[in-house]
Amino acid sequence: MMMIEWVRSIPGIADGNIVHFLSWLTGISGEGTSSFVISRWVFLRALGIIYLIAFVSFWVQAKGLIGSRGILPIQDMMTGLKSGSVSWYQFPTLFWLSGSDTMIHVVCALGVLSSILLVAGVFPTLNLFFLWLLYLSLVTAGQDFMSFQWDILLLETGLLALLLAPSAILPGLARETMVPPLALFLLWFLLFRLMFESGFVKLVSGDSSWLDMTALRYHYETQPLTTWTAWYMHQLPLWFHWLSTVIMYVIELALPFLFFGTPTMRLIAAAGTAALMILIFLTGNYNFFNLLTVALAFLLLNDAAWRKMLPETVLKFIGESGSLAPLSPWFAFPAAVIGTLLFWIAASGFIGTVIPGGSLPLGDRLASVLRPFRSVSDYGLFRVMTRTRPEIIVEGSDDGETWKPYAFRWKAGDVTRRPGFAEPHQPRLDWQMWFAALSDYRSESWFQNFLVRLLQGSPDVLALLRSNPFPDHPPRFVRSRLFVYRFTTAEERRQIGAWWQREERGLYSPVMSLR
């Protein structure tokens, strides 16, 4: 009976006012310690910087990946789609207008411009919409090279940020609007799903290394693009990796429930989440993923917490908003409808993750309707730990006897070359090479196209590599060999000066030529 009375006492429950309920849940009252205006300001600027990183990172590789002389030309795909019965809804991208290299540059350039304007606080709502649409266009057109969870996470974050953004046109020209409690709740729930699902899928995957706490013993060595700091982490004793795994589970499975607690609880949860992301950032190459997760954690802090952490000069630059303008009914009602729909789909997917076969009424059907827009997803990183590190070495030859290797910019190759940091940039070809090594080359059509481009001597594709052993002419033949790499021990490195030891396992793909 006491529990029932407590539930009835929650604001918004008795009268069915969902906005009132979410205001109570998130602690928003628009003033004092429950204000999130500074939090919103910090989050939107961080999101603008992350969008900027994402667009610039893809732009410098775009021609080699999806350009007319790239590995998976978007122009060829769009020609095929236009001749078929595929609609814009099924393949939402601005490249319906044109699949040319010029259009690729235009989309990336507009993304960079909108990112800068968002950081400057200019037309935040409009620029957030442009950024979502432009990045969706790249994710759709990028095919295998834009199929990562963090690309979907950025789209989902950007879509929800649309509901959070102030309606001002220019900073300082209009009174700050209140922070919509539904939008804030949805972003908290997104961070909750990201963290909790990442821990949950490890436990239920059946991977024994996650159950016996030895997974991190393999992680540093077998992650897609490892770093020199990971080599040192790998040398630490097994008890350290065991303890690290336990701490990771606490952060991923327990702390997310504090996201909906008191300000102090949220501060602890935000600090733990940020600490985990920083450690991952310092030992691996996961582009903007860690930065985006930290940016979401920023929203857990109310303005009172920010005032304690930020210097006075920064607070003066942000400015005091004073009284907050109410949300316009023209914005509040459609935002509430869209937000409720997105919450229902996300909650249904979350239930399906933790309860196999579970969902909310109409949840699966609504999810299928929005699936082409790639903006609501389930998450779960490192579900199964890779125990060994297969690596593909691509070689070319003029005579079929003497073979020269192509060197990639970031993936493992030369055993004496120190693993480096690429983040926040994501070298997407190098990433795809890691996945290809775990499968058969015949199931990786992009890899076969990549070999064809090497035989053709495509300058755009060759620009993705660190070095070209055939600078004057393309080779007549190419092949790929498969090796298993492992980190050297501290003693081995002292003796031979190498970061890796490797053992050949035979051909990955046979000798090929344009003939």
C-alpha positions in Angstrom: 0.0 0.0 0.0 2.8 2.4 0.8 4.4 1.7 -2.7 1.0 2.4 -4.4 0.6 5.7 -2.5 4.2 6.7 -3.4 3.5 6.0 -7.1 0.3 8.0 -7.0 2.2 10.9 -5.4 4.6 11.1 -8.4 3.7 14.3 -10.3 1.9 13.6 -13.6 0.8 10.0 -12.7 -2.5 10.9 -11.1 -3.6 13.4 -13.8 -1.9 11.6 -16.8 0.2 14.6 -17.6 3.3 13.0 -19.3 5.2 16.3 -19.6 4.7 17.0 -15.9 5.8 13.4 -15.1 9.0 13.7 -17.2 9.7 17.1 -15.6 9.6 15.3 -12.2 11.7 12.4 -13.5 14.4 14.5 -15.0 14.3 17.2 -12.3 13.5 20.0 -14.7 11.7 23.0 -13.3 13.5 25.6 -15.5 15.3 27.3 -12.6 17.8 26.8 -9.8 19.6 23.5 -9.4 17.1 21.8 -11.7 18.0 23.8 -14.8 19.7 22.2 -17.8 20.2 25.2 -20.0 24.0 25.2 -19.6 24.0 21.4 -20.1 22.1 21.9 -23.4 24.5 24.6 -24.5 27.6 22.4 -23.8 26.0 19.3 -25.4 25.0 21.0 -28.6 28.4 22.5 -29.1 30.0 19.1 -28.4 27.6 17.5 -30.9 28.5 20.1 -33.5 32.2 19.3 -33.0 31.6 15.6 -33.3 29.6 16.1 -36.5 32.4 18.2 -37.9 34.9 15.4 -37.1 32.6 12.8 -38.7 32.1 14.8 -42.0 35.8 15.8 -42.3 37.0 12.2 -41.6 34.7 10.8 -44.3 35.4 13.6 -46.7 39.1 12.9 -47.0 38.4 9.3 -47.9 35.1 9.6 -49.8 36.4 9.5 -53.4 38.4 6.3 -52.7 35.5 4.6 -50.9 32.4 5.6 -52.9 33.7 8.0 -55.7 33.5 7.2 -59.4 36.9 5.5 -59.3 36.4 4.2 -55.7 35.8 0.8 -54.3 32.0 1.0 -54.1 31.0 3.8 -56.5 27.7 5.4 -55.4 27.1 6.6 -59.0 26.9 3.0 -60.2 24.5 2.1 -57.3 22.2 5.0 -57.9 22.0 4.2 -61.6 20.9 0.7 -60.7 18.4 2.0 -58.2 16.9 4.5 -60.6 16.3 1.7 -63.2 14.5 -0.4 -60.6 11.6 0.0 -58.3 13.4 1.4 -55.3 12.1 4.6 -53.8 13.6 7.4 -51.9 11.9 6.1 -48.8 13.7 2.8 -49.1 17.0 4.4 -49.8 16.9 7.9 -48.2 19.8 9.9 -49.5 20.5 13.2 -51.3 22.5 11.2 -53.9 19.2 10.6 -55.8 19.9 14.1 -57.1 23.3 13.1 -58.4 25.8 10.3 -57.6 28.8 12.3 -59.0 32.0 13.0 -57.2 31.0 16.7 -57.1 27.9 15.8 -55.2 30.0 13.8 -52.7 32.0 17.0 -52.1 28.9 19.1 -51.8 27.3 16.9 -49.2 30.5 16.8 -47.1 31.1 20.5 -47.4 27.5 21.3 -46.4 28.0 19.0 -43.4 31.1 20.9 -42.4 29.4 24.2 -42.7 26.3 23.2 -40.8 28.6 21.7 -38.0 30.4 25.0 -37.7 27.1 27.0 -37.6 25.8 24.6 -34.9 28.9 25.2 -32.7 28.4 28.9 -33.2 24.8 28.7 -32.1 23.4 29.9 -35.4 20.0 28.4 -36.5 20.5 25.4 -34.2 17.3 23.6 -35.1 17.7 24.1 -38.8 21.3 23.1 -38.8 20.6 20.0 -36.7 18.0 18.9 -39.3 20.5 19.5 -42.1 23.2 17.6 -40.3 20.9 14.6 -39.7 19.8 14.6 -43.4 23.3 15.0 -44.7 24.8 12.3 -42.5 21.9 10.0 -43.3 22.7 10.5 -47.0 26.3 9.5 -46.4 25.4 6.5 -44.2 23.0 5.2 -46.8 25.4 5.8 -49.7 28.4 4.6 -47.8 27.2 1.0 -47.9 29.8 -1.4 -46.1 32.0 1.6 -45.2 29.3 3.4 -43.2 27.6 0.4 -41.4 29.0 0.9 -37.9 27.1 1.3 -34.7 28.5 4.7 -34.0 27.2 6.0 -37.3 23.7 5.0 -36.3 24.3 6.4 -32.8 25.2 9.8 -34.3 22.1 9.8 -36.4 19.9 8.9 -33.4 21.6 11.5 -31.2 21.2 14.1 -33.9 17.5 13.3 -34.4 16.8 13.6 -30.7 18.9 16.7 -30.4 16.4 18.3 -32.8 13.8 18.0 -30.0 16.1 19.5 -27.5 17.5 22.5 -29.4 16.4 26.1 -28.6 14.3 27.9 -31.1 16.6 31.0 -31.3 17.9 32.0 -34.7 21.1 33.7 -33.5 22.7 33.5 -30.0 21.6 36.3 -27.8 18.8 37.6 -30.1 16.0 35.7 -28.4 15.1 34.6 -24.9 16.2 31.0 -24.2 13.4 28.5 -24.4 12.9 26.0 -21.7 14.6 22.6 -22.0 11.9 20.1 -23.2 11.8 17.4 -20.5 10.7 14.7 -23.1 13.8 15.4 -25.2 16.1 15.3 -22.3 14.6 12.1 -21.1 15.0 10.5 -24.6 18.7 11.4 -24.7 19.2 10.0 -21.2 17.4 6.8 -22.3 19.6 6.6 -25.4 22.7 6.7 -23.2 21.1 4.2 -20.9 20.4 1.7 -23.7 23.9 2.2 -25.2 25.7 1.4 -21.9 23.4 -1.2 -20.4 22.9 -3.2 -23.7 26.7 -3.1 -24.2 27.2 -4.9 -20.9 24.1 -7.1 -21.1 24.9 -8.6 -24.5 28.4 -9.7 -23.3 26.8 -11.7 -20.4 24.2 -13.4 -22.6 26.4 -14.0 -25.7 27.7 -17.3 -24.4 31.3 -16.1 -24.9 33.3 -17.8 -22.1 35.9 -15.0 -22.0 33.3 -12.5 -20.9 32.0 -15.0 -18.3 35.3 -15.9 -16.8 36.5 -12.2 -16.9 39.5 -12.9 -19.3 38.1 -11.0 -22.3 40.3 -8.0 -21.9 43.4 -10.3 -22.0 42.5 -10.6 -25.7 40.9 -7.3 -26.4 44.0 -5.1 -26.5 45.7 -7.4 -29.0 42.8 -8.3 -31.3 40.8 -5.0 -31.5 40.4 -3.7 -35.0 43.0 -0.9 -35.0 45.1 -1.3 -31.9 47.6 1.2 -30.5 51.0 1.2 -28.9 49.4 1.9 -25.5 47.4 -1.3 -26.0 50.7 -3.3 -26.3 51.7 -2.1 -22.8 48.2 -2.9 -21.4 48.4 -6.3 -22.9 51.6 -7.0 -20.9 49.8 -6.5 -17.5 49.1 -9.5 -15.4 45.8 -11.5 -15.7 44.5 -10.3 -12.4 44.5 -6.7 -13.7 42.5 -7.7 -16.8 40.1 -9.6 -14.5 39.6 -6.6 -12.3 39.2 -4.3 -15.3 36.4 -6.5 -16.6 34.6 -6.4 -13.3 34.8 -2.6 -13.2 33.6 -2.4 -16.8 30.6 -4.5 -15.9 29.8 -2.2 -12.9 30.0 0.9 -15.2 27.9 -0.7 -18.0 25.3 -2.6 -16.0 24.9 -0.8 -12.7 25.7 2.9 -13.3 23.1 3.4 -16.0 20.3 3.1 -13.5 21.7 6.1 -11.7 21.0 8.2 -14.9 17.5 8.6 -13.6 18.4 9.3 -10.0 19.3 12.4 -7.9 21.8 15.0 -9.2 24.5 13.4 -7.1 23.7 10.0 -8.6 23.8 11.4 -12.1 27.1 13.1 -11.4 28.6 9.8 -10.3 27.2 8.0 -13.3 28.5 10.6 -15.7 31.9 10.5 -14.2 32.1 6.7 -14.4 30.8 6.7 -18.0 33.3 9.3 -19.0 36.2 7.5 -17.3 35.4 4.3 -19.2 35.3 6.2 -22.5 38.6 8.0 -21.8 40.3 4.7 -21.1 38.9 3.2 -24.3 40.0 6.3 -26.1 43.6 6.0 -24.7 44.0 2.3 -25.7 42.1 2.0 -29.0 41.0 3.7 -32.2 37.2 4.2 -32.0 37.0 7.5 -33.9 34.2 9.8 -32.5 32.3 7.0 -30.6 33.9 7.8 -27.2 33.5 11.5 -27.7 29.8 11.1 -28.6 29.2 9.0 -25.5 30.8 11.6 -23.3 28.8 14.3 -24.9 25.6 12.4 -24.0 26.9 12.0 -20.4 27.2 15.8 -20.3 23.4 16.0 -20.3 23.3 14.2 -17.0 24.7 17.2 -15.2 22.4 20.1 -14.2 23.5 23.7 -14.4 24.5 23.8 -10.7 27.1 21.1 -11.4 28.4 23.0 -14.5 28.7 26.2 -12.5 31.0 24.4 -10.1 33.2 23.0 -12.9 33.4 25.7 -15.5 35.5 28.9 -15.1 33.7 32.1 -14.6 34.9 33.4 -18.0 33.2 30.4 -19.7 30.0 31.0 -17.8 30.0 34.6 -18.8 30.5 33.6 -22.4 27.6 31.2 -22.2 25.5 33.9 -20.5 22.7 33.7 -18.0 19.4 33.0 -19.6 17.3 34.5 -16.9 13.6 33.5 -17.2 13.0 30.9 -19.8 10.5 31.3 -22.6 7.8 28.6 -22.8 7.9 26.2 -25.7 5.7 27.3 -28.6 2.6 25.1 -29.0 3.5 24.8 -32.7 6.7 23.1 -31.7 5.7 21.4 -28.4 2.8 19.3 -29.8 4.5 17.8 -32.9 7.7 17.3 -30.8 5.7 15.4 -28.2 4.1 13.2 -30.8 7.5 12.4 -32.5 9.3 12.0 -29.2 6.7 9.6 -27.9 6.9 7.6 -31.1 10.7 7.4 -30.9 10.5 6.4 -27.3 8.0 3.6 -28.0 10.2 2.1 -30.8 13.4 2.4 -28.7 11.7 0.9 -25.6 10.3 -1.9 -27.7 13.8 -2.7 -29.1 15.3 -2.5 -25.6 12.7 -5.0 -24.3 13.6 -7.3 -27.2 17.2 -7.2 -26.3 16.8 -8.1 -22.6 13.8 -10.5 -23.2 14.2 -12.5 -26.4 11.1 -12.2 -28.5 9.7 -9.4 -26.3 8.4 -6.1 -27.6 5.7 -3.4 -27.1 2.4 -3.4 -29.0 3.1 -2.2 -32.6 6.8 -1.8 -31.6 8.2 -4.0 -34.3 5.8 -2.6 -37.0 6.7 1.0 -36.1 10.4 0.1 -36.1 10.2 -1.4 -39.6 8.5 1.8 -40.9 11.4 3.9 -39.6 14.2 1.4 -40.3 15.3 2.9 -43.6 16.2 6.1 -41.7 18.7 4.3 -39.5 17.9 6.6 -36.5 16.6 4.2 -33.9 18.6 1.2 -33.0 19.7 -1.4 -30.5 23.3 -1.4 -29.3 25.8 -3.8 -28.0 29.5 -3.4 -28.6 32.0 -6.3 -28.3 29.3 -8.9 -28.0 31.8 -11.7 -28.7 35.6 -11.3 -28.1 37.9 -12.2 -30.9 40.6 -14.5 -29.5 43.1 -14.3 -32.4 44.1 -11.6 -34.9 44.1 -12.6 -38.5 45.5 -10.0 -40.9 45.3 -9.8 -44.7 48.5 -8.8 -46.5 47.7 -7.6 -50.1 50.5 -8.0 -52.6 51.1 -7.1 -56.3 53.4 -8.6 -58.9 54.5 -7.9 -62.5 55.5 -11.4 -63.3 53.7 -13.6 -60.8 57.0 -14.5 -59.1 58.2 -11.5 -57.3 55.6 -10.0 -54.9 55.5 -6.6 -53.2 53.1 -5.8 -50.3 50.8 -2.8 -50.2 51.2 -0.9 -46.9 48.0 0.4 -45.2 48.0 3.6 -43.1 46.8 2.2 -39.8 46.2 -1.6 -39.8 48.9 -4.0 -38.7 51.4 -5.0 -41.4 55.1 -4.4 -40.9 55.8 -6.1 -37.5 58.4 -3.5 -36.6 56.0 -0.6 -37.1 54.6 0.9 -33.9 50.8 0.8 -33.8 49.5 4.4 -33.9 46.6 6.6 -33.0 44.1 7.6 -35.8 41.2 8.8 -33.7 39.1 10.8 -33.9 39.5 10.0 -37.6 38.2 6.6 -38.8 40.2 5.1 -41.6 37.3 3.0 -42.9 39.2 0.9 -45.4 41.5 -0.3 -42.6 38.5 -1.1 -40.4 36.9 -3.1 -43.2 40.1 -5.1 -43.7 39.8 -6.3 -40.1 36.3 -7.6 -40.7 37.3 -9.1 -44.0 40.0 -11.2 -42.3 37.3 -12.8 -40.2 35.4 -14.0 -43.2 35.8 -15.5 -46.7 36.8 -13.1 -49.5 34.0 -14.4 -51.7 31.4 -12.9 -49.3 33.1 -9.5 -49.3 32.3 -8.0 -52.7 33.9 -4.7 -51.7 37.2 -6.5 -51.2 37.1 -7.9 -54.7 36.3 -4.5 -56.0 39.3 -3.2 -54.0 41.6 -5.6 -55.7 40.3 -4.6 -59.1 41.0 -1.0 -58.4 44.6 -1.9 -57.4 45.0 -3.7 -60.8 43.6 -0.6 -62.5 45.9 1.7 -60.5 43.0 3.9 -59.3 44.6 7.0 -57.8 41.7 7.6 -55.4 41.9 4.1 -53.9 45.7 4.2 -53.7 45.4 7.5 -51.8 43.8 5.5 -49.0 47.1 3.5 -48.6 50.3 4.5 -46.9 52.5 3.4 -49.8 52.2 2.0 -53.3 54.9 -0.5 -54.4 54.0 0.2 -58.0 54.3 4.0 -58.4 54.9 4.0 -62.2 52.3 1.4 -63.3 49.7 -0.9 -61.8 50.7 -4.5 -61.2 49.6 -7.3 -63.6 48.7 -9.6 -60.7 47.4 -9.2 -57.1 46.9 -11.7 -54.3 46.2 -11.7 -50.6 47.9 -13.8 -47.9 46.5 -14.5 -44.4 48.7 -14.2 -41.3 47.9 -14.5 -37.6 49.4 -11.7 -35.6 50.1 -11.5 -31.9 51.8 -8.9 -29.7 55.4 -9.6 -28.8 56.3 -10.1 -25.2 58.4 -7.5 -23.4 61.4 -9.8 -23.7 60.8 -10.5 -27.5 60.6 -6.8 -28.1 63.8 -6.1 -26.4 65.5 -8.8 -28.5 64.1 -8.2 -32.0 62.6 -4.7 -31.7 59.2 -5.7 -33.1 55.8 -5.0 -31.8 54.3 -8.1 -33.5 55.0 -11.7 -34.2 53.2 -13.3 -37.1 52.6 -16.7 -38.6 51.4 -17.3 -42.2 48.2 -19.3 -42.7 48.1 -19.5 -46.5 46.3 -17.5 -49.2 43.3 -15.4 -48.3 42.4 -14.8 -52.0 44.0 -16.4 -55.1 46.1 -14.7 -57.7 44.0 -12.4 -59.8 44.5 -10.2 -62.9 42.2 -8.0 -65.1 42.2 -10.8 -67.7 
